Each structure stands twice: as structure tokens, then as C-alpha cells.
Amino acid sequence: MIETATVALAMFFATIGPIDIAAVFAALTSEVSTKQRYTMALRGTLIAWGILSVFFLAGESLLKSFGISLAALRASGGILLLLIAIDMVFARSSGATSTTEDETLEATTRKDIAIFPLSTPLIAGPGAIGSTLLLAANTEGNYYLQLVVYASLVVILLFTYICLITASQIQRVLGVTGMSVISRVFGVLLSALAVQFIFDGIQQSGLLSKL
């Protein structure tokens, strides 16, 4: 159970990226009042929580309806996470954990960014959704482990909200270098988890025994 919580917290932290999101949020809300900033942060986090909760609760049914096996999900999810981890290690932006250039340009013209791009794709992006599906499926119907994974998701979302409302302070304290260091450290951890998921998926698929 402790191992599940550790893995879930690390994966959600890496794929959601609360500190990176805080930096983007600070830049996009530099000209709005503190009250508006707090309101957008709360709404964006709650909407993202709703999106990820839907995927967490309906993930198994969704996979079955498409005929996707757990082995395939582990392997494909591992590959997606590995690509994200590589971008984190090299401090590069990717559409899986951040906005693209076009999305950022569109966001700068919006007065309210709570739904787009804050809730999605910044918080509930492809990486976070993939992690939610993968971790939920990995519990294999164990309700205690499901509760641990969901609690880990809620903890990271709460931390994300705190980062959003203190975005300016975090940016001043850590700076660009500090945020890059944190991103790189979690990128290394995420890459190891991603490779393990790929190995587990291949092993569970039975391909090795056939060969």
C-alpha cells in the first residue's frame, strides 16, 4: 500500500507538474486582480479534479468497451510516460504536460483561463489522464489500493492549488533554474517507473513466452 502511494504521488506530481503550472499561471494572470486569480485557480483545479475523477471511475469500463487489455495499457502508458520523462529531464515543453505554442497564444487573449488552458490541458492533460487510467487499472479491482491512488490524486491536486495561489512567490524563490532542477529530478524517477510499466506490460502480454 505504501509502495502504491509512493508511485502514485510521484507519477501524479511528475505528469501534472504543479510547479511548472504555477509558473505558466503566474505569467497568464499577471494583469488580473488577486481575487480573480484565486477564483480561477480554484475553478480550474476543481474542473480538473472532475475530469480526472471521471477517467479514474470509468477507466475500466472505457478500456473494456474498446477491448484494451491491461498489458497493452501498461506498455502504452509506459511509453507515453517515458516520452514525458525525457522532456522533463531535458527541460523541454511538450503537449502532454503543458500547452502548445498555439494554445498559449490563444490563452493570452482570454480573460478567464480557468477552463482553458488551466484545467485542461495544463492540469488534466494527456499525461495526467494517462497516469490516472494506468494507476487505476493497476489496482486490479483492489478497493484499498484504488482509495490510495485516488487519495494521492487529491493530494497532488490540493498541492497544485496551493502552488497556483502562491505562484508569484514560488517563481521568486525558485527561479527558472530551481524549477528546472525539480523537473529534472522527477523526470529521472518517472523514466524509471515508465520503463518498469513497459516491462510489466510486455511480460503480462505473454509475448516473451511465445518467443
N, C-alpha and C positions, 0 to 999 in steps of 0.2 A: 504493500500500500504506500509506504514511504517512497519507494522507487518510482511508482506510478505518479505520485505527486511531484517529485523532483523533475521527472521527464516532462510532465505536462506544463509545469511552471516555466521550465527552460524553453520549451517549444513555443508556448504562447508569448513569452517575453520576446523571443527572437523574431517570430513571424508577425506579431503586432507592432513591436518596436515602439514602446511608449515614449522614449526619449527622442527618437527621430521624429515622431509625430508631433511632439511638443514644439520642436524647432520649426517645423512647417507651419503649425498652428499659430505660433508667435508671429511669423512673417505675414501670414494671410490676415491676421486680425490686428495689425499694428495701428490701424486707424479707427478702430471701434472702441467703445467705452468698456470699462471693466465689467459692468453688469451684463452687457451684451456678450462679452467674451465668456463669462461664466455660464450664461444661458445656453450658448452654442455648444460649449464643452459638455454640459450635462445632457442636452438633447442628442448630440452626436454619439456620446457614449451609450446612452440608453437605446438608441436605434440600432447601434452596432451589436449591443447585447441581445436585442431581439432577433436580429439576423442570424447571429452565431448560435443562439438557442434553438432556432428552427432547424438549422443544419445538425445540431447535436441531437435533437429529439427525433427528427425524421430521417436522419442519415442512413440508418439500417434499412428502412423501407425504401428509400431512394435507391440504394445500391442494389437491393433485390429486384426492384422494378426494371432496372437497366441490366440485370444479370451480371453485375460486377462482383467478383469474389474478393474475399478479404486479402488473399495473396496478391491479387492484382492491385488492390488499393494500397497495400503496404509498399509494393515495388514502385508504383507510380507516384505515391505520396513521398516516398524516399527520394526519388529523382527530383521532384519539384522542390523539396526542402533543401536538397544538395545544391541546386541552382541558386536558391535564395542565399544559402550559406556562403557560396563562392562570392556573390555580390557583396555580402556583408564583410567578408574578410578583406576584399579589395576596395571596400568603401565606395561601392558603385550603387547607383539608384536603379531599381528595377520595378516594372509594373506590378510585380507580385506583392510588394510591401510598401509601395509608395505610388504617387501619381505620375503619369507620363507628362511630357512637356506640354502636350495639347490640353490635358486635364488641368494642369497647374495654371495655364494661361486662361482657361475658362473660369477657374475658381477665383482668379483675381478680380473678375468683373462681377462677382456675386456679393451681395450684402450679407446673406445668411449662408454659411458654409456647413451648417450642422449635418444636413443630409448628404450633400456632395460638396467637397470630397472628404469631409471628416469621417462620417460614419462608414461610408464606403466610397473609395477603396482604401482609405488610409488605415482605419481600424479593422473593419471587417473586409479585408481584401482577399484575393485568391489564396495567399499563403496562410492566413488565419483560418479561412474556411476549410482549406485542405487539411490543416492540422486538427481542426475540430472533428472533421469526418474520420480522420485516421485514428485519433486518440479514442473517440467514441467507439469505433469498430474494434479497436484493440482490446477493449474491456471484455469483449465476447459475452455480453449479457450479464456480467457480474455487477449487481446494483451498487455495491460498496465502491467498486472501482469507478463506476460511472459517476457516483456522487463526488469522489475525489477529483476526477477530471473536470467536472462542472464547477466545483468549488475553486479549482485552480484557475479556470477561465474567468470566474467572477473576481478573484483576487487581482489578476492582471488587468482586468478592465477598470477596477477601482484605482489601481495604481496609475493606469493611463489617464483617468480623470484628474487625479491629483497632479500628474505631470502637466496636463493641459492648463489647469488653473494657475500653475506656478511656472509656466513655460518661460517667461522672461527671466525669472531668477535662475532657472536651470541653465539657460543659454549663457547667462553672465558667468555663472560659477564654473561650468564645464568647458565652455568654448567649443569650437569646432573640433579641436584635437581630442579633447576629453570624450566627446560623443563618438568620435571615430574609434577610439580605443575600446570603449564599451561594446560598440557594434562588432568590432573585430573579434573580441574575446568570445562573445556569444555566437559569432559566426563559426568559430572553430568547434565549439560544443555542438552546434546544430549540425555541422557537417558530419561529425561522428555519429550522431543519432540518425541522420539521414541514411548513411551507409549501412547502419545496423538494420534499419527498416527494409532497405533493399535486399540485404542478405536474408532476412526473415521471410520476405515475400517470395524470393526465389526458392528457398528451402521448402516453404509451405506449398508452393505450386507443384512440387514433385518433378520439376524439370531435371534436377540433378540425378534423381534415381533412374529416370528414363535414359539418361546419357550413360 
